[in-house]
Amino acid sequence: MDIISIIKPEKLEGYQVRNKVLRDETRLLRAEIELFKSENDSVIRSSLFESAVIRASKLVRNSGFTMKSFREYIRQACSKQFRRELYRVLDDFEKEEALLANRIVRLKNRRDRVIVHMDPRFAFHPEREAENKVELEDVEAICSHLERQIAFFSGKLLDGR
């Protein structure tokens, strides 16, 4: 059974809109990562990396709409007879995200303290750089995590068929 068929009819439109936004944002994140890898100009690389940090951070740890809030929406939108099976999958995504917690915190720190707000308590102190340091591998790991969820939420079948 595919995920679309287990969403309550009154929640289907909301599901589709939210899924599309997350799918588009995740696709843009992957594009930024790939452009960063192929670009040689330092200014463009820096801009692409900062954009990827901001985009990844807003998708996993934001005050607004995130992948986590989408999973919660899906929990509420799922028909009762499919909850047990679906909740197991959603719980696995939660566990996977928990394993990325350190990377997510550094990503958000980088976004908030250095890129967006340039907080003088953090941005200009070399001894605090480790708290704000984000590597390409961190962004890629988060992007891959998001892509797996998008693949599932965009139609991957629950029973593996």
N, C-alpha and C positions, 0 to 999 in steps of 0.2 A: 504494500500500500504506500502511495507517495504522500508526502507531508501536506500537500495542498488539500488532499481529501480528508485529512483529519482535523483541519481547522474549522471551527464553527462558522457557519455561513455568514453570520453577522460580523465576524472578525476578519473575514477573508480579504476585504479591500484594504483594511489597515495593515494586515500582514504583507500584502503585495507591495504596498507603498514603502513600508519600512524595509522590506527585503531589497527592493530596487535601490534605495538610497545607500544601504550598506554595501550592496554589490558594486555600485558605481564608485563609491569611495574606496573600496578595497582594490578595485581595478586601477584606479588612479594611483593608489599607494604603490602597487606593483610597478606601474609605469615609471613612477619617480625613482624607484630603486634601480630599475634597469637603465634608465637614462643616466643616473648618477654613476653607475659602473662604466658606462661607455663614454662619458664626457671627460675632456681633458682640461678645460678651462676652470681654474680654481674658483672664480666667482660664481659661475654657473653650478659647479659641484656643491659649493657651500649653500647656495640657494635651494638646490634640489634636496640636499640633506636636511636642511632646516624645515622645508616643506614636508618632507616625509616624516620627520619627527613629530611635527604638529599634527599631521593627518593621522598617523598611527596612534598617537596619544588620545586624540579626540574619539577615536573608534573604540578604545578599550578603557579609558579612564577620563571621563568628562562629567560635567555637571548636567549635561543634557542627554541626548540619545546616544547610546552605545550598544555594542554587541550584547553586553550583559542585559541591558534593559530590553533588548529584542528577545533574548531568551526568556525573560520573565513574561513578556507579552505572549510569547508562544505557549508558555505553561498555562496561562489563563485562557488562551484561545483554543486549546486542544479539547476535542470531544472526550468525555469521560472514559469511554471504552478503550482509548488509545494511550491514556496517560502513563500507564506503567512502562510501556515500551519506550515512549518518547522521553519520559523523564529520565530514564537510564542514559539515553544519548545526551540529553542536556546536562546531566550531572557529570558526564565524562568531559564535556567541554568546559564545565566549571573547574574540574580538577586540573585540566590542562592549563587553563588560565592561571590557576593558583601556582603552578610550577613556573610560570613566567613572571610571577609577582615582582621579583627583584628587578628584572628588565623593565617592567612596566613602571615601577616607581622611578627608576633612573630616567626613563623616557619622559615621564611627566615632570620630573625635576628639571630636566634640560629645557623642556618646553616652557615651563613657568618661570624658572629662575634666570635662565640665560637668554632664550630666544624672544619670548614674548614680553616679559617684564624687566629683564636685565636688572634683577634685584642686586643691589650693591653688596648685600651681606653674603651673596653666593657667587655672583658672576665674576668678581674681580679678585678672588682670593684663591691662589693656586692650591693651597692646602685643602680646599673644599672641592677641587675639580673632580675627584673620584665620585662624589655624590651626584654630579651632573653629567658625567661622562657617558656617552652613548656611542656604541660602535654600529657599523652597518649590520653586523651579525644580529644585534639586538632587534633592529628594525625588521630585518628579514624574518626572524623567528616569530615576531608578532604578526607580521603579514601572512606568513604561512598558517599560523593559528586561525587568523581571520578567514583565509581562503578555504580552509577545511570546513569551517562553519557555513560559509556562503554556498559551497558546493552542496552541502547537506540541505540547507534551507531552500535551495533553488531547485530541488526536485530529486535529489538522490533518494532512492527508495529505502524505507526502513528495514525491510527484510532482505536487503542485498540483491534483489532481482533487478 
